[in-house]
Amino acid sequence: MTDPVFLFGTLRHAPVRTAVLGSPASVRDAQLSDHTVLDVGGYPVLTDRRGACAEGQLLWPDAAQLARLDQYEGLFGYSRQRVTTSDDQVV
């Protein structure tokens, strides 16, 4: 199992997440302090914002699921970044 991944956009929607991962996966609600999710041209973008709190979910993908996530998000120019959630979970 890999490190958890903070989901903040369309992947919070179970049918989309299941389609991307290839199977259902459990998640846990999470918050990311000093960040917000903006709508930029119809796409969710996670950005720094002091005092804000981005709502999301934590997913613990296996290696195959992580590769599928990276492929999906890469289509939109996204890449993983290390962050710490409000419960001190590094993702």
SEMIGU-41413 format. One record per residue (C-alpha): x, y, z; residue in three letters; residue number from 0. Coordinates in pm, whole numbers, padded with zeros to 5 digits. Example, Ala and Ser with C-alpha at 12.3 -4.5 7.8 and 13.67 -1.06 7.14 Angstrom:
2
<X->01230 | Y->-00450 | Z->00780 | r->ALA | k->0>
<X->01367 | Y->-00106 | Z->00714 | r->SER | k->1>
This chain:
91
<X->00000 | Y->00000 | Z->00000 | r->MET | k->0>
<X->00120 | Y->00350 | Z->-00079 | r->THR | k->1>
<X->00090 | Y->00674 | Z->00116 | r->ASP | k->2>
<X->-00263 | Y->00818 | Z->00129 | r->PRO | k->3>
<X->-00379 | Y->01053 | Z->-00147 | r->VAL | k->4>
<X->-00592 | Y->01362 | Z->-00078 | r->PHE | k->5>
<X->-00884 | Y->01373 | Z->-00322 | r->LEU | k->6>
<X->-01038 | Y->01716 | Z->-00371 | r->PHE | k->7>
<X->-01224 | Y->01725 | Z->-00702 | r->GLY | k->8>
<X->-01421 | Y->01488 | Z->-00920 | r->THR | k->9>
<X->-01254 | Y->01184 | Z->-00762 | r->LEU | k->10>
<X->-01461 | Y->01249 | Z->-00448 | r->ARG | k->11>
<X->-01759 | Y->01124 | Z->-00650 | r->HIS | k->12>
<X->-01769 | Y->00744 | Z->-00599 | r->ALA | k->13>
<X->-01872 | Y->00648 | Z->-00957 | r->PRO | k->14>
<X->-01589 | Y->00857 | Z->-01106 | r->VAL | k->15>
<X->-01338 | Y->00724 | Z->-00852 | r->ARG | k->16>
<X->-01446 | Y->00365 | Z->-00919 | r->THR | k->17>
<X->-01414 | Y->00412 | Z->-01296 | r->ALA | k->18>
<X->-01065 | Y->00561 | Z->-01261 | r->VAL | k->19>
<X->-00940 | Y->00304 | Z->-01009 | r->LEU | k->20>
<X->-01102 | Y->00008 | Z->-01180 | r->GLY | k->21>
<X->-01279 | Y->-00100 | Z->-00860 | r->SER | k->22>
<X->-01451 | Y->00054 | Z->-00557 | r->PRO | k->23>
<X->-01223 | Y->00190 | Z->-00285 | r->ALA | k->24>
<X->-01283 | Y->00315 | Z->00068 | r->SER | k->25>
<X->-01208 | Y->00676 | Z->00155 | r->VAL | k->26>
<X->-01212 | Y->00886 | Z->00471 | r->ARG | k->27>
<X->-01321 | Y->01250 | Z->00492 | r->ASP | k->28>
<X->-01029 | Y->01487 | Z->00546 | r->ALA | k->29>
<X->-00944 | Y->01855 | Z->00553 | r->GLN | k->30>
<X->-00639 | Y->02036 | Z->00422 | r->LEU | k->31>
<X->-00565 | Y->02351 | Z->00619 | r->SER | k->32>
<X->-00445 | Y->02667 | Z->00444 | r->ASP | k->33>
<X->-00575 | Y->02542 | Z->00108 | r->HIS | k->34>
<X->-00889 | Y->02591 | Z->-00098 | r->THR | k->35>
<X->-01036 | Y->02433 | Z->-00409 | r->VAL | k->36>
<X->-01109 | Y->02677 | Z->-00691 | r->LEU | k->37>
<X->-01306 | Y->02623 | Z->-01009 | r->ASP | k->38>
<X->-01074 | Y->02722 | Z->-01292 | r->VAL | k->39>
<X->-01236 | Y->02685 | Z->-01630 | r->GLY | k->40>
<X->-01462 | Y->02408 | Z->-01499 | r->GLY | k->41>
<X->-01177 | Y->02214 | Z->-01337 | r->TYR | k->42>
<X->-01107 | Y->02189 | Z->-00962 | r->PRO | k->43>
<X->-00769 | Y->02331 | Z->-00865 | r->VAL | k->44>
<X->-00619 | Y->02296 | Z->-00518 | r->LEU | k->45>
<X->-00435 | Y->02610 | Z->-00415 | r->THR | k->46>
<X->-00273 | Y->02763 | Z->-00107 | r->ASP | k->47>
<X->-00494 | Y->03005 | Z->00085 | r->ARG | k->48>
<X->-00396 | Y->03100 | Z->00438 | r->ARG | k->49>
<X->-00684 | Y->03050 | Z->00681 | r->GLY | k->50>
<X->-00892 | Y->02842 | Z->00437 | r->ALA | k->51>
<X->-00967 | Y->02472 | Z->00471 | r->CYS | k->52>
<X->-01016 | Y->02247 | Z->00169 | r->ALA | k->53>
<X->-01262 | Y->01962 | Z->00214 | r->GLU | k->54>
<X->-01163 | Y->01631 | Z->00061 | r->GLY | k->55>
<X->-01111 | Y->01262 | Z->00118 | r->GLN | k->56>
<X->-00814 | Y->01039 | Z->00188 | r->LEU | k->57>
<X->-00764 | Y->00729 | Z->-00024 | r->LEU | k->58>
<X->-00502 | Y->00460 | Z->00042 | r->TRP | k->59>
<X->-00441 | Y->00324 | Z->-00309 | r->PRO | k->60>
<X->-00236 | Y->00020 | Z->-00396 | r->ASP | k->61>
<X->00039 | Y->00057 | Z->-00658 | r->ALA | k->62>
<X->-00190 | Y->-00026 | Z->-00952 | r->ALA | k->63>
<X->-00456 | Y->00221 | Z->-00836 | r->GLN | k->64>
<X->-00192 | Y->00489 | Z->-00785 | r->LEU | k->65>
<X->-00069 | Y->00438 | Z->-01141 | r->ALA | k->66>
<X->-00427 | Y->00472 | Z->-01268 | r->ARG | k->67>
<X->-00475 | Y->00790 | Z->-01063 | r->LEU | k->68>
<X->-00153 | Y->00938 | Z->-01200 | r->ASP | k->69>
<X->-00256 | Y->00855 | Z->-01556 | r->GLN | k->70>
<X->-00602 | Y->01009 | Z->-01511 | r->TYR | k->71>
<X->-00477 | Y->01324 | Z->-01338 | r->GLU | k->72>
<X->-00191 | Y->01360 | Z->-01585 | r->GLY | k->73>
<X->-00447 | Y->01414 | Z->-01859 | r->LEU | k->74>
<X->-00536 | Y->01739 | Z->-01682 | r->PHE | k->75>
<X->-00179 | Y->01842 | Z->-01607 | r->GLY | k->76>
<X->-00204 | Y->01753 | Z->-01237 | r->TYR | k->77>
<X->00078 | Y->01594 | Z->-01040 | r->SER | k->78>
<X->00101 | Y->01474 | Z->-00682 | r->ARG | k->79>
<X->00245 | Y->01705 | Z->-00415 | r->GLN | k->80>
<X->00323 | Y->01624 | Z->-00051 | r->ARG | k->81>
<X->00090 | Y->01800 | Z->00194 | r->VAL | k->82>
<X->-00022 | Y->01754 | Z->00555 | r->THR | k->83>
<X->-00392 | Y->01730 | Z->00636 | r->THR | k->84>
<X->-00546 | Y->01892 | Z->00943 | r->SER | k->85>
<X->-00512 | Y->01563 | Z->01136 | r->ASP | k->86>
<X->-00135 | Y->01566 | Z->01066 | r->ASP | k->87>
<X->-00164 | Y->01297 | Z->00797 | r->GLN | k->88>
<X->00112 | Y->01350 | Z->00538 | r->VAL | k->89>
<X->-00024 | Y->01281 | Z->00189 | r->VAL | k->90>
